[in-house]
Amino acid sequence: MNEEERSAMVANMVHCKTMGEKAYDDMYEAHSFGDANCCYRDAKDFFYEAIRLAGELGLAEEGESLSKRLEHIKGVFRSQFVQ
C-alpha cells in the first residue's frame, strides 16, 4: 500500500472511531430502548471497523485501545440499557 492509501485508511479509522463515540453519546439521548439499541449497534459497527483498519495498518496499540473502548461501551449498554 502506498502512502496515499495508508493516509486514507488512517483517516477512515479516525472517522469510524469518531462516529462510534457519537453513536455512544447518542445512546444516552435515546427516547426508547429500541433507539438506544440502534445507537449501540452503530457504535459497535463503527468500532469493529476501526479495529479492523488498525489491524490492517499494523497499529496494534491503537487496535487494543479501540477494543478496550468497545468493551467498555458494551458493558455500559448491558448494565444500563438492557431490559
C-alpha positions in Angstrom: 0.0 0.0 0.0 1.3 3.4 -0.9 1.4 6.5 1.4 -1.8 7.9 0.0 -3.7 4.7 0.6 -2.3 4.4 4.1 -3.4 8.0 4.9 -6.9 7.3 3.6 -7.1 4.2 5.8 -5.9 6.1 8.8 -8.4 8.9 8.1 -11.2 6.3 7.8 -10.1 4.6 11.1 -10.3 8.0 12.8 -13.7 8.7 11.3 -15.0 5.4 12.4 -13.8 6.0 15.9 -15.4 9.4 16.0 -18.7 8.1 14.6 -18.6 5.3 17.2 -18.2 7.8 20.0 -21.0 9.9 18.6 -23.3 6.8 18.5 -22.3 6.0 22.1 -23.2 9.6 23.2 -26.5 9.3 21.2 -27.4 6.2 23.3 -27.8 8.5 26.3 -30.1 10.8 24.4 -32.3 8.0 23.1 -36.0 8.1 24.0 -36.6 4.4 23.9 -34.8 1.1 24.4 -35.2 0.5 20.6 -33.5 3.8 19.8 -30.7 3.1 22.3 -30.2 -0.3 20.8 -29.8 1.2 17.3 -27.2 3.6 18.6 -25.4 0.7 20.4 -25.4 -1.3 17.2 -24.0 1.7 15.3 -21.3 2.2 17.9 -20.3 -1.5 17.7 -20.2 -1.4 13.9 -18.0 1.7 13.8 -15.6 0.4 16.5 -15.3 -3.0 14.8 -14.4 -1.3 11.5 -11.9 1.0 13.3 -10.3 -2.1 14.9 -10.2 -3.9 11.6 -8.4 -0.9 10.0 -6.0 -0.6 12.9 -5.1 -4.3 12.4 -4.6 -3.8 8.6 -2.4 -0.8 9.3 -0.3 -2.6 11.9 -1.3 -0.3 14.7 -1.5 -2.9 17.4 -1.7 -0.4 20.3 -4.5 1.6 18.6 -6.3 -1.6 17.9 -6.0 -2.6 21.6 -7.2 0.8 22.8 -10.2 0.6 20.4 -11.0 -2.9 21.6 -10.9 -1.8 25.3 -13.2 1.2 24.5 -15.6 -1.1 22.7 -15.7 -3.5 25.7 -16.5 -0.5 27.9 -19.3 0.6 25.7 -20.7 -3.0 25.7 -20.6 -3.1 29.5 -22.4 0.2 29.8 -25.1 -0.8 27.4 -25.6 -4.1 29.2 -25.8 -2.6 32.6 -27.8 0.5 31.8 -30.0 -0.2 28.8 -30.9 -3.9 28.7 -34.5 -4.5 29.7 
